Amino acid sequence: MSTTVSHDIDRVPDAAELERYRAEAREWLAENMPPLDPRADPNQQTKEHVKDLARRLHSGGYSGICFPREVGGAGLTRSHHRVFCEEAADYELPIYLGTPGLSIIAPPIMEFGTEQQREHVAAMLRGERLFVQMMSEPTGGSDMAGALTRAERDGDVWVLNGSKIWSSGASRADWGLVLVRTDWSVPKHRGLSMLLLDLSLPGVTVNTIKMVDGSEEFCEEFFDDVQVPHECILGEPNDGWTVANRLLFHERQSVGGGSPYHFNRPKSARSSARGSDLVGIVGRNGREADPVARQLIGEAHANELVGRQLISRVSDAVASGVLPPIAGSLLRLNTGVTAMRRGSIALGLAGTEGATWEDGDDADHPADQFILRQASCIGGGTTEMQRNLISERLLGMPREPAADKDRPFNEVRRSRREENTR
Ligand SMILES: Cc1cc2nc3c(=O)[nH]c(=O)nc-3n(C[C@H](O)[C@H](O)[C@H](O)COP(=O)(O)OP(=O)(O)OC[C@H]3O[C@@H](n4cnc5c(N)ncnc54)[C@H](O)[C@@H]3O)c2cc1C
């Protein structure tokens, strides 16, 4: 297995080098990237817009700051990446390219992929290809290793059947990374494979799912006898769980804010995230002097500061081997609970004003954020699952009993509904 990077992303550059980099990035951003509209929802960026932003970044050498030069990255360090994200806080970035593409899917391709498969990473960095991750299934997402979507070998191809759901932005993607069952006669973790799937292949159907706020970010996919070339298996056949584990590590880092491949923006009480400009909200309803409002803003601000410290502390500890990779769950858990709390604080500060608005009113709408706030505790693995991982694998507490452990997957009892998906 090769490593994610062929250079030392943890090298600490000297202050002068970083200041030079900061000044160059600042000038380049001002000349080349569109300014951020703080009210625009980055999840609504169209496919062409994401690709255009990615191409601009690539032309300046900023699309893959921590990726190795062999795939078109800049071969620089976490510190350069952090400096760039700070400078880019007020500019539009190709968010959908960063997550899941560069921060969750590209690292396992770099680790397990053949030279030919690594071309996917180069194409992502050039803004030519967008990827979606397809792990969750209608029967449940937490038990990812219980995947029922299957692929059977037929000569040089794998024949794919089944369905996936909750895939963020699949309608914008060109390719997907799909976890499938390829051997039913062994325990569940041992019969999985990871497939790189061209979404334009015959037999792939992608439908969008309309959310409660009207957005159509989530998708469901159906696979009917899709013929996937054998060279699209990432890693070894039936060893997909090894790849999935690394994908989950990078997902926790990304969702938790600690990934060096993700376009993350520093937040503040004047966060640019929609519906969460807390200072703006109290200003609009004249509560600047209200001690309760001030206390709530202070709480949100303290959570942000603690979150930022936690990210650098845990990321450094994982990079130096002081903590195991599973410690990324601490970041994922903290991001989920603080984002949820921030959504509640924003609506509490706005009061009834936050829940009603006229068409065309372009002020922040905290109610939008409030009704979707639980998503931050579900996407990238639920907070309950993170607590399980922290207790069992970080603190060494007893493992949750699992009736299907060590039992061939085709002997595991399932509901009739699940059986029908076979
Ligand atoms: C914003 C967002 C983006 C997403 N993007 C993607 C994506 O791009 N690709 C993709 O494949 N999926 C994606 N998902 C799906 C996500 O990974 C799943 O929703 C998640 O893993 C939970 O699966 P589930 O919804 O099926 O709930 P279930 O797994 O059915 O769980 C239901 C409830 O039971 C709890 N639970 C389950 N098992 C345990 C246990 N062992 N111990 C304690 N509690 C447990 C869960 O915490 C949860 O509260 C996304 C979800 C969100 C919200």
The ligand as a MOL file (V3000), in Angstrom:
LIG
                    3D

  0  0  0     0  0            999 V3000
M  V30 BEGIN CTAB
M  V30 COUNTS 53 58 0 0 0
M  V30 BEGIN ATOM
M  V30 1 C -25.7790 15.9820 5.4430 0
M  V30 2 C -25.6590 14.5230 5.1270 0
M  V30 3 C -24.8550 14.1340 4.0750 0
M  V30 4 C -24.7360 12.7750 3.7510 0
M  V30 5 N -23.9860 12.4410 2.6650 0
M  V30 6 C -23.8610 11.1300 2.3420 0
M  V30 7 C -23.0910 10.7550 1.1970 0
M  V30 8 O -22.5830 11.6100 0.4560 0
M  V30 9 N -22.9760 9.4410 0.9150 0
M  V30 10 C -23.5490 8.4710 1.6760 0
M  V30 11 O -23.3710 7.2930 1.3780 0
M  V30 12 N -24.3120 8.7940 2.7650 0
M  V30 13 C -24.4850 10.1060 3.0950 0
M  V30 14 N -25.2640 10.4520 4.1660 0
M  V30 15 C -25.9660 9.4100 4.9080 0
M  V30 16 C -25.3510 9.1720 6.2800 0
M  V30 17 O -24.0710 8.5880 6.1750 0
M  V30 18 C -26.3230 8.2850 7.0490 0
M  V30 19 O -27.5310 8.9990 7.1950 0
M  V30 20 C -25.7740 7.9300 8.4150 0
M  V30 21 O -24.6690 7.0630 8.2910 0
M  V30 22 C -26.8510 7.2510 9.2890 0
M  V30 23 O -27.4830 6.2360 8.5750 0
M  V30 24 P -29.0850 6.1700 8.5490 0
M  V30 25 O -29.6140 7.5100 8.2290 0
M  V30 26 O -29.4710 5.0430 7.6550 0
M  V30 27 O -29.5220 5.8650 10.0480 0
M  V30 28 P -29.4300 4.4360 10.7760 0
M  V30 29 O -28.1060 3.8320 10.5280 0
M  V30 30 O -30.6270 3.6660 10.4240 0
M  V30 31 O -29.5040 4.9010 12.2980 0
M  V30 32 C -30.7380 5.3790 12.8880 0
M  V30 33 C -30.4280 5.8750 14.2980 0
M  V30 34 O -29.9380 4.7770 15.0950 0
M  V30 35 C -28.6500 5.1030 15.6630 0
M  V30 36 N -27.8100 3.9230 15.6760 0
M  V30 37 C -27.6450 3.0260 14.6650 0
M  V30 38 N -26.7680 2.0670 15.0310 0
M  V30 39 C -26.3580 2.3620 16.2870 0
M  V30 40 C -25.4620 1.7560 17.2150 0
M  V30 41 N -24.7920 0.6400 16.8990 0
M  V30 42 N -25.2870 2.3520 18.4230 0
M  V30 43 C -25.9570 3.4970 18.7640 0
M  V30 44 N -26.8430 4.1130 17.9220 0
M  V30 45 C -27.0270 3.5610 16.7070 0
M  V30 46 C -28.0740 6.1660 14.7380 0
M  V30 47 O -27.1300 6.9710 15.4310 0
M  V30 48 C -29.3180 6.9440 14.3360 0
M  V30 49 O -29.6560 7.8810 15.3320 0
M  V30 50 C -25.4340 11.7940 4.5020 0
M  V30 51 C -26.2660 12.1940 5.5530 0
M  V30 52 C -26.3940 13.5520 5.8600 0
M  V30 53 C -27.3130 13.9540 6.9710 0
M  V30 END ATOM
M  V30 BEGIN BOND
M  V30 1 1 1 2
M  V30 2 1 2 3
M  V30 3 2 2 52
M  V30 4 2 3 4
M  V30 5 1 4 5
M  V30 6 1 4 50
M  V30 7 2 5 6
M  V30 8 1 6 7
M  V30 9 1 6 13
M  V30 10 2 7 8
M  V30 11 1 7 9
M  V30 12 1 9 10
M  V30 13 2 10 11
M  V30 14 1 10 12
M  V30 15 2 12 13
M  V30 16 1 13 14
M  V30 17 1 14 15
M  V30 18 1 14 50
M  V30 19 1 15 16
M  V30 20 1 16 17
M  V30 21 1 16 18
M  V30 22 1 18 19
M  V30 23 1 18 20
M  V30 24 1 20 21
M  V30 25 1 20 22
M  V30 26 1 22 23
M  V30 27 1 23 24
M  V30 28 2 24 25
M  V30 29 1 24 26
M  V30 30 1 24 27
M  V30 31 1 27 28
M  V30 32 2 28 29
M  V30 33 1 28 30
M  V30 34 1 28 31
M  V30 35 1 31 32
M  V30 36 1 32 33
M  V30 37 1 33 34
M  V30 38 1 33 48
M  V30 39 1 34 35
M  V30 40 1 35 36
M  V30 41 1 35 46
M  V30 42 1 36 37
M  V30 43 1 36 45
M  V30 44 2 37 38
M  V30 45 1 38 39
M  V30 46 1 39 40
M  V30 47 2 39 45
M  V30 48 1 40 41
M  V30 49 2 40 42
M  V30 50 1 42 43
M  V30 51 2 43 44
M  V30 52 1 44 45
M  V30 53 1 46 47
M  V30 54 1 46 48
M  V30 55 1 48 49
M  V30 56 2 50 51
M  V30 57 1 51 52
M  V30 58 1 52 53
M  V30 END BOND
M  V30 END CTAB
M  END
